[in-house]
Amino acid sequence: MSTENKTRIGMIGAGNIGNVHAGEFSKLGDDCVITAVTDLDLARAEKLAKQYGIENVIATNTN
């Protein structure tokens, strides 16, 4: 399935529930792809991205 036909997901929050959501989304296989993740804690977002092969980690600006 091409990327154009997949549901693309951007995640806000990489904490406990974000990890649960990423795990559930990954079970959908070819139906969706997590394209980006962001979190106030950049290291946490990077960890989740590495764990689930998420290509884009976006820093959240709190100012």
C-alpha positions in Angstrom: 0.0 0.0 0.0 1.4 3.4 -0.9 1.9 6.1 1.7 -0.9 8.2 -0.1 -3.4 5.5 0.8 -2.5 5.1 4.4 -3.9 7.0 7.4 -1.0 9.2 8.5 -0.8 9.9 12.3 1.0 12.7 14.1 1.2 12.1 17.8 1.2 14.8 20.5 2.7 13.4 23.6 5.1 10.5 24.1 4.4 9.6 27.7 2.7 6.5 29.0 -0.5 6.8 27.0 1.4 7.9 23.9 3.4 4.7 24.1 0.2 2.7 24.4 -1.3 4.5 21.4 1.9 4.0 19.3 1.8 0.3 20.2 -1.8 0.0 19.1 -1.3 2.0 15.9 1.7 -0.2 15.0 -0.6 -3.3 15.2 -2.6 -1.9 12.3 0.2 -2.7 9.9 -0.3 -1.4 6.4 -3.4 0.6 7.2 -1.6 3.5 8.9 1.8 5.0 9.6 2.9 7.3 12.5 4.7 10.1 10.7 5.6 12.4 13.6 5.8 12.7 17.3 6.2 15.6 19.6 6.5 16.0 23.4 7.5 18.7 25.9 10.4 16.3 26.7 12.3 16.0 23.5 14.3 13.0 24.7 11.1 11.1 25.4 9.8 11.9 21.9 13.1 10.7 20.4 12.9 7.5 22.4 9.4 6.7 21.2 10.4 7.6 17.6 13.3 5.2 17.8 11.2 2.4 19.3 8.5 2.6 16.6 10.4 3.9 13.6 8.8 7.3 13.5 10.7 9.5 11.1 9.9 12.9 12.4 10.5 14.2 15.9 9.3 17.7 16.4 10.5 19.9 19.3 7.6 21.5 21.2 8.1 25.2 21.9 6.7 26.1 25.3 7.2 29.9 24.9 
